[in-house]
Amino acid sequence: MTRRAHEPTPETRAEVVALTSFGIPETEIAGYLQIDPKTVRKYYRNELDTGALRANAKVGKFLFCAASGDALEKGATYADCVRAAMFWAKTRMRWREADRPGEDDDTAQAVTIRIAVDND
């Protein structure tokens, strides 16, 4: 007996995007949809390729909104925005709080900023 050809729907496409954005592997997505992994790759290539990027973009937008202070207008507290800005600075800008004793400067990836004050 021959199986029917798989027909993607807007609902299955949305499910594949969501599952991919959650980090679910293709083989498990195939099991969820009850189709072969090759079929998942054939019909859902774009969703597989962009699902994680879409999720990262959404979280990044949220974090940027908080870190930049724009979230204050939406009810976030100043402390929330400061925490988001600190996280952003540490992860995206490679800033760090202070040198730690015993830390190897050759392997540290943080940027050290020195501000010189001219007394003239």
N, C-alpha and C positions, 0 to 999 in steps of 0.2 A: 504494500500500500504506500503510495506516494504522499509525502507531506505537502501541505499548501505552502506556497511561497510567502515569505514574511513581507508584510506591508507596514512600514513605519507610519505612525500617526503622530499628530502634535503632542499627544499625551505621552507616548513612549519616548519621543525625542526629549521632552521635558524631564522625564524620569532619568534618562541616560545622562543628561547634563547634571542633574542633581546628584546622582550616584557618583559620577566622575568627580564632581566638586567635593564630595565627602571623602574622596580617596579610595573608593571601591575599585578593585582591579577589574579589567575587562572580562576575565573568566567568570567572576562572580556576577557581573552585570548580565552576562549571557545566561547564567543560571536563573537569575531573577526574571528575565524576559522569556525564559524557556526556549532559547534559540542557541545555535552554535556560536562559539566565539568568532569564527570567520564571518558569520552573518552580522554580528555586532559591528565588526570592523568595516564591513562592506557598506552597511546602511547608515551607520552612525559615526563615520569618521570625523566629521566636523564637530559633533558634540563631544566626542572623546578628546579631540585636540584642544577644545576651548573651554571645557567644563571647569577645570582647575583655575584657568586664567580668569574666568568670570567670577569665581568665588573669591580669588585673591583681590581682584579689582573692587569688589563690593566691600570687603573687609578693609582694604586700603583706603577707600573713599571715606568709610566711617572713621578710621583712625586719623586720617588727614584732617577731617572736619573737626575732630576733637583737638588734635595737636595744634592746629592753626587758630583755635579759639572760636571758630565759626559755630561750634556746638553750644556755646554759651547762649546764643539766641534761641536755641531749641530746648533750653532747660538744664543743660549740663552744668555742673559746678566748676568753679575755677580750679579746684583741686583735681577734678577729673581731667581737665584739659592739660594741666601741668604734668600729670602722670603720663598722659598720652604723648606729650611733647618730649618728655624725658626718654620714654621708650623709643620714640622716633629717632631722637638724637643718638642714642646708644646703638640702635640697630641699623639705621640708614646712613647716619653721618659718622659713625664709628667713634663717637665721643665716649669718654669714660669719666668716672667721678674723680679718681686720683690714682697716682702710681701706687702700686701695692709692693710692699717689701718682698724682694726675691723674684719679682716679675722680670722675665727676660725681655729686654727692650727690642731685641732682634725679631722676636716672634709676635710682639704686640702689634695689632692692626689698628689701634686707636690713633686718633689725631690729637696731638698736643698743641694747644693754642696758648701762646704767650702774648700777653698784652704789655707793650712797653709804654710807660707813661713818660712823656717828655716834659720836664720841669721848666723848660725855657719859656 
